[in-house]
Amino acid sequence: MGVILLKTSYPDTSQEHAEYKIIQNECEKVRYINQARNEFYKRMHRSDDEQVIKLEFIYPDDVETHYYKA
């Protein structure tokens, strides 16, 4: 699988910053997906504002995107 760059961003919100992490394996990737999903649901229950979390797993020749919006 090789090394993957994870870009986490919060588009269309007041927190339009991006965070970057290096992912080493598939288990770590699944852990970050679950962590982002849990963070999304926490934010959704804390506020009535629109919530958006975008995960981009950037491979050398591809990009896999997970987008959570409510």
N, CA, C and O atoms as a printed pandas DataFrame, in Angstrom:
     atom_number atom_name residue_name chain_id  residue_number  x_coord  y_coord  z_coord
0              1         N          MET        A               1    0.829   -1.183    0.000
1              2        CA          MET        A               1    0.000    0.000    0.000
2              3         C          MET        A               1    0.874    1.248    0.000
3              4         O          MET        A               1    0.534    2.213   -0.684
4              5         N          GLY        A               2    1.972    1.275    0.726
5              6        CA          GLY        A               2    2.824    2.453    0.741
6              7         C          GLY        A               2    2.300    3.538    1.656
7              8         O          GLY        A               2    1.293    3.352    2.339
8              9         N          VAL        A               3    2.965    4.643    1.669
9             10        CA          VAL        A               3    2.593    5.767    2.527
10            11         C          VAL        A               3    1.516    6.609    1.846
11            12         O          VAL        A               3    1.567    6.854    0.641
12            13         N          ILE        A               4    0.539    7.046    2.647
13            14        CA          ILE        A               4   -0.577    7.849    2.158
14            15         C          ILE        A               4   -0.591    9.157    2.946
15            16         O          ILE        A               4   -0.319    9.161    4.147
16            17         N          LEU        A               5   -0.902   10.246    2.288
17            18        CA          LEU        A               5   -1.081   11.526    2.957
18            19         C          LEU        A               5   -2.567   11.724    3.214
19            20         O          LEU        A               5   -3.374   11.642    2.287
20            21         N          LEU        A               6   -2.937   11.984    4.469
21            22        CA          LEU        A               6   -4.327   12.259    4.823
22            23         C          LEU        A               6   -4.492   13.761    4.995
23            24         O          LEU        A               6   -3.787   14.388    5.785
24            25         N          LYS        A               7   -5.428   14.329    4.249
25            26        CA          LYS        A               7   -5.774   15.747    4.396
26            27         C          LYS        A               7   -7.184   15.804    4.978
27            28         O          LYS        A               7   -8.136   15.333    4.355
28            29         N          THR        A               8   -7.316   16.377    6.163
29            30        CA          THR        A               8   -8.609   16.563    6.805
30            31         C          THR        A               8   -8.947   18.041    6.746
31            32         O          THR        A               8   -8.155   18.882    7.170
32            33         N          SER        A               9  -10.129   18.361    6.217
33            34        CA          SER        A               9  -10.528   19.763    6.138
34            35         C          SER        A               9  -11.989   19.915    6.540
35            36         O          SER        A               9  -12.755   18.952    6.578
36            37         N          TYR        A              10  -12.340   21.144    6.836
37            38        CA          TYR        A              10  -13.693   21.480    7.269
38            39         C          TYR        A              10  -14.227   22.574    6.344
39            40         O          TYR        A              10  -14.387   23.717    6.774
40            41         N          PRO        A              11  -14.504   22.243    5.090
41            42        CA          PRO        A              11  -14.937   23.268    4.124
42            43         C          PRO        A              11  -16.315   23.829    4.472
43            44         O          PRO        A              11  -17.115   23.184    5.149
44            45         N          ASP        A              12  -16.567   25.030    3.998
45            46        CA          ASP        A              12  -17.875   25.676    4.171
46            47         C          ASP        A              12  -18.245   25.900    5.634
47            48         O          ASP        A              12  -19.426   26.021    5.958
48            49         N          THR        A              13  -17.256   25.957    6.516
49            50        CA          THR        A              13  -17.523   26.226    7.925
50            51         C          THR        A              13  -16.591   27.336    8.385
51            52         O          THR        A              13  -15.759   27.821    7.618
52            53         N          SER        A              14  -16.737   27.728    9.628
53            54        CA          SER        A              14  -15.856   28.765   10.159
54            55         C          SER        A              14  -14.447   28.226   10.398
55            56         O          SER        A              14  -13.520   29.001   10.630
56            57         N          GLN        A              15  -14.278   26.904   10.342
57            58        CA          GLN        A              15  -12.971   26.272   10.556
58            59         C          GLN        A              15  -12.428   25.762    9.226
59            60         O          GLN        A              15  -12.318   24.552    9.027
60            61         N          GLU        A              16  -12.092   26.659    8.326
61            62        CA          GLU        A              16  -11.664   26.268    6.983
62            63         C          GLU        A              16  -10.181   25.925    6.910
63            64         O          GLU        A              16   -9.547   26.155    5.880
64            65         N          HIS        A              17   -9.628   25.389    7.965
65            66        CA          HIS        A              17   -8.225   24.998    7.942
66            67         C          HIS        A              17   -8.108   23.529    7.529
67            68         O          HIS        A              17   -9.099   22.798    7.530
68            69         N          ALA        A              18   -6.924   23.114    7.186
69            70        CA          ALA        A              18   -6.682   21.716    6.813
70            71         C          ALA        A              18   -5.597   21.152    7.721
71            72         O          ALA        A              18   -4.677   21.858    8.133
72            73         N          GLU        A              19   -5.725   19.879    8.020
73            74        CA          GLU        A              19   -4.734   19.166    8.823
74            75         C          GLU        A              19   -4.176   18.046    7.957
75            76         O          GLU        A              19   -4.915   17.409    7.207
76            77         N          TYR        A              20   -2.880   17.808    8.059
77            78        CA          TYR        A              20   -2.226   16.776    7.259
78            79         C          TYR        A              20   -1.567   15.748    8.173
79            80         O          TYR        A              20   -0.969   16.095    9.191
80            81         N          LYS        A              21   -1.689   14.466    7.789
81            82        CA          LYS        A              21   -1.054   13.380    8.537
82            83         C          LYS        A              21   -0.560   12.339    7.548
83            84         O          LYS        A              21   -1.113   12.185    6.460
84            85         N          ILE        A              22    0.486   11.628    7.939
85            86        CA          ILE        A              22    0.993   10.512    7.143
86            87         C          ILE        A              22    0.364    9.225    7.667
87            88         O          ILE        A              22    0.400    8.949    8.866
88            89         N          ILE        A              23   -0.211    8.444    6.761
89            90        CA          ILE        A              23   -0.839    7.169    7.097
90            91         C          ILE        A              23    0.081    6.048    6.615
91            92         O          ILE        A              23    0.536    6.067    5.472
92            93         N          GLN        A              24    0.353    5.078    7.479
93            94        CA          GLN        A              24    1.295    4.016    7.152
94            95         C          GLN        A              24    0.638    2.725    6.647
95            96         O          GLN        A              24    1.249    1.982    5.879
96            97         N          ASN        A              25   -0.615    2.453    7.077
97            98        CA          ASN        A              25   -1.230    1.181    6.691
98            99         C          ASN        A              25   -2.759    1.285    6.684
99           100         O          ASN        A              25   -3.322    2.308    7.076
100          101         N          GLU        A              26   -3.410    0.236    6.241
101          102        CA          GLU        A              26   -4.867    0.192    6.097
102          103         C          GLU        A              26   -5.578    0.316    7.446
103          104         O          GLU        A              26   -6.612    0.978    7.534
104          105         N          CYS        A              27   -5.045   -0.307    8.488
105          106        CA          CYS        A              27   -5.669   -0.220    9.820
106          107         C          CYS        A              27   -5.694    1.216   10.328
107          108         O          CYS        A              27   -6.687    1.666   10.898
108          109         N          GLU        A              28   -4.600    1.924   10.118
109          110        CA          GLU        A              28   -4.524    3.318   10.532
110          111         C          GLU        A              28   -5.522    4.164    9.733
111          112         O          GLU        A              28   -6.140    5.078   10.280
112          113         N          LYS        A              29   -5.676    3.865    8.462
113          114        CA          LYS        A              29   -6.626    4.580    7.604
114          115         C          LYS        A              29   -8.052    4.390    8.121
115          116         O          LYS        A              29   -8.802    5.361    8.229
116          117         N          VAL        A              30   -8.432    3.164    8.438
117          118        CA          VAL        A              30   -9.775    2.870    8.950
118          119         C          VAL        A              30   -9.992    3.576   10.287
119          120         O          VAL        A              30  -11.087    4.066   10.565
120          121         N          ARG        A              31   -8.957    3.627   11.105
121          122        CA          ARG        A              31   -9.053    4.295   12.405
122          123         C          ARG        A              31   -9.352    5.787   12.210
123          124         O          ARG        A              31  -10.184    6.342   12.929
124          125         N          TYR        A              32   -8.693    6.439   11.258
125          126        CA          TYR        A              32   -8.944    7.857   11.003
126          127         C          TYR        A              32  -10.329    8.096   10.423
127          128         O          TYR        A              32  -10.956    9.110   10.729
128          129         N          ILE        A              33  -10.816    7.188    9.598
129          130        CA          ILE        A              33  -12.179    7.312    9.061
130          131         C          ILE        A              33  -13.186    7.235   10.207
131          132         O          ILE        A              33  -14.102    8.055   10.279
132          133         N          ASN        A              34  -13.028    6.263   11.097
133          134        CA          ASN        A              34  -13.936    6.114   12.241
134          135         C          ASN        A              34  -13.851    7.312   13.184
135          136         O          ASN        A              34  -14.867    7.783   13.694
136          137         N          GLN        A              35  -12.645    7.794   13.408
137          138        CA          GLN        A              35  -12.436    8.955   14.269
138          139         C          GLN        A              35  -13.127   10.191   13.691
139          140         O          GLN        A              35  -13.761   10.943   14.431
140          141         N          ALA        A              36  -13.015   10.408   12.394
141          142        CA          ALA        A              36  -13.658   11.552   11.738
142          143         C          ALA        A              36  -15.177   11.426   11.799
143          144         O          ALA        A              36  -15.876   12.414   12.024
144          145         N          ARG        A              37  -15.679   10.237   11.602
145          146        CA          ARG        A              37  -17.132   10.015   11.661
146          147         C          ARG        A              37  -17.649   10.323   13.070
147          148         O          ARG        A              37  -18.691   10.961   13.223
148          149         N          ASN        A              38  -16.923    9.871   14.098
149          150        CA          ASN        A              38  -17.332   10.148   15.476
150          151         C          ASN        A              38  -17.278   11.647   15.771
151          152         O          ASN        A              38  -18.185   12.186   16.405
152          153         N          GLU        A              39  -16.226   12.321   15.317
153          154        CA          GLU        A              39  -16.103   13.769   15.503
154          155         C          GLU        A              39  -17.244   14.501   14.797
155          156         O          GLU        A              39  -17.773   15.481   15.320
156          157         N          PHE        A              40  -17.620   14.028   13.616
157          158        CA          PHE        A              40  -18.719   14.616   12.862
158          159         C          PHE        A              40  -20.021   14.535   13.659
159          160         O          PHE        A              40  -20.744   15.525   13.769
160          161         N          TYR        A              41  -20.321   13.356   14.214
161          162        CA          TYR        A              41  -21.563   13.201   14.972
162          163         C          TYR        A              41  -21.551   14.034   16.247
163          164         O          TYR        A              41  -22.591   14.559   16.646
164          165         N          LYS        A              42  -20.400   14.165   16.891
165          166        CA          LYS        A              42  -20.303   15.020   18.081
166          167         C          LYS        A              42  -20.598   16.473   17.716
167          168         O          LYS        A              42  -21.357   17.152   18.407
168          169         N          ARG        A              43  -19.997   16.942   16.634
169          170        CA          ARG        A              43  -20.219   18.326   16.195
170          171         C          ARG        A              43  -21.676   18.541   15.813
171          172         O          ARG        A              43  -22.242   19.601   16.082
172          173         N          MET        A              44  -22.275   17.552   15.197
173          174        CA          MET        A              44  -23.658   17.655   14.748
174          175         C          MET        A              44  -24.596   17.829   15.945
175          176         O          MET        A              44  -25.549   18.607   15.886
176          177         N          HIS        A              45  -24.320   17.098   17.032
177          178        CA          HIS        A              45  -25.189   17.167   18.208
178          179         C          HIS        A              45  -24.941   18.412   19.056
179          180         O          HIS        A              45  -25.825   18.833   19.803
180          181         N          ARG        A              46  -23.740   19.014   18.952
181          182        CA          ARG        A              46  -23.408   20.202   19.738
182          183         C          ARG        A              46  -23.944   21.488   19.131
183          184         O          ARG        A              46  -24.109   22.485   19.835
184          185         N          SER        A              47  -24.214   21.476   17.846
185          186        CA          SER        A              47  -24.561   22.731   17.174
186          187         C          SER        A              47  -25.622   22.495   16.103
187          188         O          SER        A              47  -25.714   21.417   15.515
188          189         N          ASP        A              48  -26.417   23.533   15.868
189          190        CA          ASP        A              48  -27.402   23.473   14.791
190          191         C          ASP        A              48  -26.819   23.966   13.472
191          192         O          ASP        A              48  -27.484   23.909   12.437
192          193         N          ASP        A              49  -25.579   24.451   13.506
193          194        CA          ASP        A              49  -24.914   24.924   12.292
194          195         C          ASP        A              49  -24.578   23.755   11.373
195          196         O          ASP        A              49  -24.486   22.607   11.808
196          197         N          GLU        A              50  -24.399   24.071   10.105
197          198        CA          GLU        A              50  -23.999   23.053    9.140
198          199         C          GLU        A              50  -22.637   22.481    9.521
199          200         O          GLU        A              50  -21.718   23.225    9.864
200          201         N          GLN        A              51  -22.513   21.166    9.461
201          202        CA          GLN        A              51  -21.264   20.496    9.806
202          203         C          GLN        A              51  -20.728   19.760    8.581
203          204         O          GLN        A              51  -21.463   19.034    7.911
204          205         N          VAL        A              52  -19.436   19.953    8.295
205          206        CA          VAL        A              52  -18.808   19.317    7.141
206          207         C          VAL        A              52  -17.407   18.856    7.544
207          208         O          VAL        A              52  -16.625   19.627    8.100
208          209         N          ILE        A              53  -17.105   17.615    7.261
209          210        CA          ILE        A              53  -15.748   17.098    7.420
210          211         C          ILE        A              53  -15.395   16.365    6.132
211          212         O          ILE        A              53  -16.158   15.524    5.657
212          213         N          LYS        A              54  -14.245   16.687    5.579
213          214        CA          LYS        A              54  -13.790   16.072    4.337
214          215         C          LYS        A              54  -12.426   15.428    4.573
215          216         O          LYS        A              54  -11.474   16.090    4.987
216          217         N          LEU        A              55  -12.349   14.126    4.303
217          218        CA          LEU        A              55  -11.094   13.387    4.406
218          219         C          LEU        A              55  -10.625   13.055    3.002
219          220         O          LEU        A              55  -11.393   12.532    2.194
220          221         N          GLU        A              56   -9.383   13.352    2.712
221          222        CA          GLU        A              56   -8.805   12.999    1.418
222          223         C          GLU        A              56   -7.556   12.150    1.677
223          224         O          GLU        A              56   -6.581   12.623    2.260
224          225         N          PHE        A              57   -7.602   10.916    1.242
225          226        CA          PHE        A              57   -6.442   10.037    1.316
226          227         C          PHE        A              57   -5.724   10.162   -0.019
227          228         O          PHE        A              57   -6.226    9.709   -1.048
228          229         N          ILE        A              58   -4.558   10.772    0.003
229          230        CA          ILE        A              58   -3.842   11.107   -1.221
230          231         C          ILE        A              58   -2.756   10.074   -1.466
231          232         O          ILE        A              58   -1.755   10.020   -0.751
232          233         N          TYR        A              59   -2.969    9.255   -2.490
233          234        CA          TYR        A              59   -2.010    8.242   -2.927
234          235         C          TYR        A              59   -1.135    8.852   -4.025
235          236         O          TYR        A              59   -1.464    9.913   -4.555
236          237         N          PRO        A              60   -0.032    8.199   -4.368
237          238        CA          PRO        A              60    0.804    8.735   -5.450
238          239         C          PRO        A              60    0.054    8.916   -6.776
239          240         O          PRO        A              60    0.373    9.827   -7.541
240          241         N          ASP        A              61   -0.937    8.061   -7.056
241          242        CA          ASP        A              61   -1.626    8.134   -8.344
242          243         C          ASP        A              61   -3.150    8.231   -8.232
243          244         O          ASP        A              61   -3.854    8.036   -9.223
244          245         N          ASP        A              62   -3.669    8.532   -7.029
245          246        CA          ASP        A              62   -5.117    8.560   -6.834
246          247         C          ASP        A              62   -5.451    9.366   -5.576
247          248         O          ASP        A              62   -4.584    9.624   -4.740
248          249         N          VAL        A              63   -6.724    9.757   -5.458
249          250        CA          VAL        A              63   -7.229   10.418   -4.262
250          251         C          VAL        A              63   -8.542    9.748   -3.884
251          252         O          VAL        A              63   -9.440    9.623   -4.718
252          253         N          GLU        A              64   -8.659    9.320   -2.642
253          254        CA          GLU        A              64   -9.887    8.725   -2.121
254          255         C          GLU        A              64  -10.495    9.731   -1.153
255          256         O          GLU        A              64   -9.843   10.142   -0.193
256          257         N          THR        A              65  -11.749   10.134   -1.401
257          258        CA          THR        A              65  -12.381   11.185   -0.610
258          259         C          THR        A              65  -13.567   10.628    0.175
259          260         O          THR        A              65  -14.386    9.877   -0.354
260          261         N          HIS        A              66  -13.638   11.014    1.446
261          262        CA          HIS        A              66  -14.782   10.715    2.310
262          263         C          HIS        A              66  -15.324   12.061    2.762
263          264         O          HIS        A              66  -14.577   12.893    3.277
264          265         N          TYR        A              67  -16.627   12.281    2.573
265          266        CA          TYR        A              67  -17.239   13.589    2.819
266          267         C          TYR        A              67  -18.438   13.392    3.733
267          268         O          TYR        A              67  -19.367   12.660    3.393
268          269         N          TYR        A              68  -18.420   14.041    4.892
269          270        CA          TYR        A              68  -19.527   13.965    5.837
270          271         C          TYR        A              68  -20.138   15.356    5.964
271          272         O          TYR        A              68  -19.446   16.323    6.285
272          273         N          LYS        A              69  -21.455   15.449    5.706
273          274        CA          LYS        A              69  -22.116   16.752    5.721
274          275         C          LYS        A              69  -23.524   16.617    6.298
275          276         O          LYS        A              69  -24.263   15.693    5.959
276          277         N          ALA        A              70  -23.877   17.552    7.174
277          278        CA          ALA        A              70  -25.236   17.579    7.731
278          279         C          ALA        A              70  -25.622   19.002    8.050
279          280         O          ALA        A              70  -26.728   19.249    8.529
